[in-house]
């Protein structure tokens, strides 16, 4: 009788352990969905490759000292940590996850080489990091990934469709084409996505990600718009030699903020940082969002201007050397070389 009871107890223990393992596996692998339409990065950062992303007091970034692999640090540059071995761009963050485009050496995606980088796949990882927590959301080559609530909108390439706008749920389900055009996904405000037309016009359009309906906001000749609260838009004005302009979306009144032709820009808070296109005196500069305080920061040609709450980061166009400078400061930039955390 005692032997039979012992066997029963042992069976119950085994069943309990199996049940606990199943529950643990489910809880550790289930997707945590967002309750609202959170966005994963700023428009300016995503237009510039999304190499830096700040969320809840932590900066997630593509580390130039370690082949662009995914790292985290405090906004002041302390507390450096390696999160995974993927080379990353277009980083987004929410409460539970980071999302990024994987650019590992030797990856496929040469068909997208006319854009800023060659790419491989769209991925999700726990914010704490760990290669074992990486989930591939779409294995196709992609760019300009941007978080809208529980969906990532991005430009996807395949041989039959070319480059088109897609979306996928953050658990990897519901992958679907949204538009046959490669619309920029970068400028986000809750559920709304703002982009310039690419086919028949360069107007500013607004896409509602709740149902993927769209409507025109402004009938200008615009490129890379950054829209603030549906009332104000900043963009590169194609009618004015790609100078930075601001328009009131209510009245339609447009103001040129400078006469400079720019290659790219990043709006953050009260500042606009930009790369001036000039054959004799190219430079990285910044100004206030009203056009005042124009400052030449660093002479030369630079790219990938990304901004956090404390620093502006950018790279030399020719050498890929990374630099940083305090936000809003006219101090001389210094090399950004955060170092490597060994596995």
Buried (B, 14 or more C-beta within 10 A) or exposed (E): EEEEEEEEEEEEEEEEEEEEEEEEEEEEEEBEEBEEBBBBBBBBBBBBBBBBBBBEEBBBBBBBBBBBBBBBBEBEBEEBBBBBEBBBBBBBBBEBBBBBBBBBEEBBBEBBEEBBBBBBBBBBBBBEBEEEBBBEBBEBBBBBBBBBBBBBBBBBBEEEEEBBBBBBBBBBEEBEEBBEBBBBBBBBBBBBBBBBBBEEBBBBBBBBBEEBEBEEBBEBBBBBBBBBEEEBBBBBBBEBEBBBBBBEBEEEEBEBBBEBBBBBBBBBEEBBBBBBBEEEEBBBBBBBBEBEBEBEBBEBBBBBBBBBEBBBBBBBBEEEBBBBBEBBEEEEBEEBEBEBBEE
